[in-house]
Amino acid sequence: MTGTDMPSPESAADDAPHVLVVDDDQRLRALLRRYLAENGFRVTAAADAAEARAQLAAIDFDALVLDVMMPGESGLDLTQSLRATSDMPILLLTAMGEAANRIAGLERGADDYLPKPFEPRELVLRLQTILRRRRSAAAPELVQFGPFRFEPRRGELRRGPAIVRLTQAETGLLRVLAESPGVAVSREGLAEAIGIQGSARTVDVQMTRLRRKVEADPKYPRYLQTVRGTGYVLIPD
């Protein structure tokens, strides 16, 4: 199977981050495609740099997962070329884990570097971190939902003129969700972003507490909604 065998992205929500996976290893490419799709990403695959360029010319991707050692144009060369015209997040995969190789990738413009072999879950978390940084840089200054106004950069929530007191964890949850309103964020991504220790259940507990402060009926939330199998999403006005 090559990337052209399956040109359409794996099924996911239409607003889910769309990732292009480029690797000449057919087996790994198929594994990553399936695993990322199961974790809330839309995924398109390519077998080499030439195929990746064709996909990039046709689709506006949110991130690129790119193997370094490929026949023809290498991942390093493709990264350097793309950086001349694009700031799309790039995560490099390589069997070469030495510091010099990592530095070379970062110098060419990569955002992160993951040596092979790796756990697929680590790739998911690193991608979420890269995308979260990008969303944070472009986060809206003010998000409104119902009678509430939230300023992500200040971490301040108001209902009318009154400030709603939030704990540090509650502020962190709301900030991460407000950085990309309308887009679901996984429990794991939320936990990592705000430094919550423990299982996804810990995130659920904090979300329950936050809902009590912003929802008319926390059991049937209007603004802080659950996305089954993924996590949570903030629905703004």
C-alpha positions as CSV (number, residue, x, y, z in Angstrom):
1,M,0.0,0.0,0.0
2,T,1.3,3.4,-0.9
3,G,-0.1,6.8,-0.1
4,T,-1.7,6.9,-3.5
5,D,-3.5,3.7,-2.8
6,M,-5.6,5.5,-0.2
7,P,-5.7,9.2,-1.2
8,S,-8.5,10.3,1.1
9,P,-7.8,11.0,4.8
10,E,-8.9,8.5,7.4
11,S,-12.3,9.3,8.8
12,A,-12.5,11.8,11.7
13,A,-14.4,14.9,12.6
14,D,-14.2,17.5,9.8
15,D,-12.6,20.0,12.1
16,A,-10.0,17.5,13.5
17,P,-6.3,18.3,12.8
18,H,-5.2,16.9,9.4
19,V,-1.8,15.3,9.5
20,L,0.3,14.2,6.6
21,V,2.4,11.1,7.4
22,V,5.4,10.6,5.1
23,D,7.5,7.4,5.5
24,D,8.8,4.9,2.9
25,D,8.1,2.0,5.4
26,Q,4.7,0.7,4.3
27,R,4.1,-1.2,7.5
28,L,4.9,1.8,9.7
29,R,3.0,4.1,7.5
30,A,-0.1,2.0,7.8
31,L,0.3,1.6,11.6
32,L,0.7,5.4,12.1
33,R,-2.2,6.1,9.8
34,R,-4.5,3.8,11.8
35,Y,-3.3,4.9,15.2
36,L,-3.5,8.6,14.6
37,A,-7.0,8.2,13.1
38,E,-8.1,6.3,16.2
39,N,-6.9,9.2,18.3
40,G,-8.9,12.0,16.7
41,F,-6.7,13.0,13.7
42,R,-7.5,13.1,10.0
43,V,-4.6,11.4,8.3
44,T,-3.2,11.3,4.8
45,A,-0.2,9.2,3.9
46,A,2.7,9.5,1.4
47,A,5.5,7.1,0.6
48,D,8.2,9.7,-0.3
49,A,9.0,13.4,-0.6
50,A,7.7,13.6,-4.2
51,E,4.3,12.2,-3.2
52,A,4.3,14.4,-0.1
53,R,4.8,17.5,-2.3
54,A,1.9,16.5,-4.4
55,Q,-0.3,16.2,-1.4
56,L,0.9,19.4,0.1
57,A,0.1,21.3,-3.1
58,A,-3.5,20.1,-2.9
59,I,-4.3,20.1,0.8
60,D,-3.7,22.6,3.7
61,F,-2.4,20.3,6.4
62,D,-2.2,21.1,10.1
63,A,1.0,19.1,10.7
64,L,3.6,16.9,9.0
65,V,5.1,13.7,10.4
66,L,8.2,13.1,8.3
67,D,10.7,10.3,8.1
68,V,14.3,11.5,7.7
69,M,15.8,8.6,5.8
70,M,13.9,8.2,2.5
71,P,15.0,7.3,-1.0
72,G,15.3,10.4,-3.2
73,E,14.8,13.7,-1.3
74,S,15.5,13.2,2.4
75,G,13.2,14.4,5.2
76,L,15.8,16.9,6.2
77,D,16.0,18.4,2.7
78,L,12.2,18.5,2.4
79,T,11.9,20.2,5.8
80,Q,14.4,22.9,4.8
81,S,12.6,23.5,1.5
82,L,9.2,23.7,3.2
83,R,10.4,26.2,5.8
84,A,11.1,28.7,3.0
85,T,7.4,29.1,2.4
86,S,5.5,27.5,5.3
87,D,5.4,27.5,9.1
88,M,3.4,24.2,9.3
89,P,4.5,22.1,12.3
90,I,6.9,19.4,11.3
91,L,7.8,16.4,13.5
92,L,10.7,14.3,12.2
93,L,11.0,10.5,12.6
94,T,14.4,8.8,12.3
95,A,16.3,5.7,13.3
96,M,19.3,8.0,14.0
97,G,18.9,9.3,17.6
98,E,22.3,10.9,18.1
99,A,22.4,14.5,19.3
100,A,24.1,15.7,16.1
101,N,21.2,14.3,14.0
102,R,18.6,15.9,16.2
103,I,20.3,19.2,16.0
104,A,20.5,18.9,12.2
105,G,16.7,18.4,12.1
106,L,16.0,21.3,14.3
107,E,18.4,23.6,12.4
108,R,16.5,22.8,9.2
109,G,13.3,24.0,10.9
110,A,11.7,20.9,12.5
111,D,9.5,21.5,15.5
112,D,10.2,18.2,17.2
113,Y,12.2,15.0,16.7
114,L,11.3,11.5,17.6
115,P,13.8,8.6,17.3
116,K,12.7,5.2,16.1
117,P,11.6,2.9,17.6
118,F,9.0,4.8,19.5
119,E,5.6,4.3,21.2
120,P,2.7,5.5,19.0
121,R,1.2,7.1,22.1
122,E,4.3,9.3,22.4
123,L,3.8,10.5,18.8
124,V,0.2,11.4,19.6
125,L,1.2,13.4,22.6
126,R,4.0,15.2,20.8
127,L,1.7,16.1,18.0
128,Q,-0.9,17.5,20.4
129,T,1.8,19.5,22.1
130,I,3.1,21.0,18.8
131,L,-0.5,21.9,17.7
132,R,-1.3,23.3,21.1
133,R,1.7,25.6,21.0
134,R,0.6,26.8,17.5
135,R,-3.0,27.4,18.7
136,S,-1.8,29.2,21.8
137,A,0.3,31.6,19.7
138,A,-2.9,32.4,17.7
139,A,-5.3,32.2,20.6
140,P,-8.2,34.7,20.6
141,E,-7.9,37.5,23.2
142,L,-11.5,37.0,24.3
143,V,-13.9,34.1,24.1
144,Q,-17.6,34.6,24.9
145,F,-20.0,31.9,25.8
146,G,-23.4,32.7,27.2
147,P,-23.1,35.4,29.9
148,F,-19.3,34.6,30.3
149,R,-16.3,36.3,29.0
150,F,-12.9,34.5,29.2
151,E,-9.5,36.1,28.4
152,P,-7.1,33.1,27.8
153,R,-3.9,35.1,28.2
154,R,-4.9,36.5,31.5
155,G,-6.8,33.4,32.6
156,E,-9.7,35.7,33.8
157,L,-13.3,34.6,33.6
158,R,-16.1,37.1,34.1
159,R,-19.9,36.8,34.3
160,G,-20.9,40.3,33.5
161,P,-18.7,42.6,35.6
162,A,-18.1,40.0,38.3
163,I,-15.0,37.8,38.3
164,V,-15.7,34.0,38.5
165,R,-13.1,32.5,40.9
166,L,-11.3,29.5,39.3
167,T,-8.7,27.2,40.7
168,Q,-5.4,26.8,38.9
169,A,-6.5,23.5,37.3
170,E,-9.9,25.0,36.2
171,T,-8.2,28.0,34.7
172,G,-5.8,25.7,32.8
173,L,-8.6,23.5,31.4
174,L,-10.6,26.5,30.2
175,R,-7.5,28.2,28.7
176,V,-6.6,25.1,26.7
177,L,-10.2,24.7,25.4
178,A,-10.5,28.4,24.7
179,E,-7.3,28.4,22.6
180,S,-9.2,26.3,20.0
181,P,-12.9,26.9,20.6
182,G,-15.1,24.4,18.8
183,V,-12.3,21.8,18.6
184,A,-12.2,18.7,20.8
185,V,-9.2,18.3,23.0
186,S,-8.3,14.8,24.4
187,R,-8.2,14.1,28.1
188,E,-4.6,13.2,27.8
189,G,-3.8,16.4,26.0
190,L,-5.6,18.4,28.7
191,A,-3.8,16.6,31.5
192,E,-0.4,17.2,29.9
193,A,-1.2,20.8,29.2
194,I,-2.1,21.8,32.7
195,G,0.1,19.3,34.6
196,I,-2.6,17.2,36.1
197,Q,-1.2,14.0,37.6
198,G,-3.2,10.8,37.4
199,S,-5.6,9.2,35.0
200,A,-8.1,10.7,32.6
201,R,-10.5,10.4,35.5
202,T,-8.7,13.3,37.2
203,V,-9.4,15.5,34.2
204,D,-13.1,14.5,34.4
205,V,-13.2,15.5,38.1
206,Q,-11.8,18.9,37.3
207,M,-14.1,19.4,34.4
208,T,-17.1,18.5,36.7
209,R,-16.0,21.2,39.1
210,L,-15.6,23.8,36.3
211,R,-19.0,23.0,34.9
212,R,-20.6,23.7,38.2
213,K,-19.3,27.3,37.9
214,V,-20.4,28.0,34.3
215,E,-23.3,25.7,33.4
216,A,-26.9,26.2,34.3
217,D,-27.3,22.4,34.5
218,P,-23.9,20.7,34.8
219,K,-25.5,17.3,33.9
220,Y,-26.5,18.7,30.5
221,P,-23.7,21.1,29.7
222,R,-24.2,23.7,26.9
223,Y,-20.7,25.2,26.7
224,L,-18.3,22.6,28.1
225,Q,-19.4,19.6,26.2
226,T,-18.1,16.0,26.2
227,V,-16.9,14.5,22.9
228,R,-17.4,10.8,23.3
229,G,-14.2,8.8,22.9
230,T,-12.1,11.9,22.7
231,G,-12.4,14.5,25.4
232,Y,-13.9,17.9,25.7
233,V,-14.8,20.9,23.6
234,L,-15.7,24.5,24.4
235,I,-18.7,25.8,22.4
236,P,-18.6,29.6,22.2
237,D,-21.2,32.0,21.0
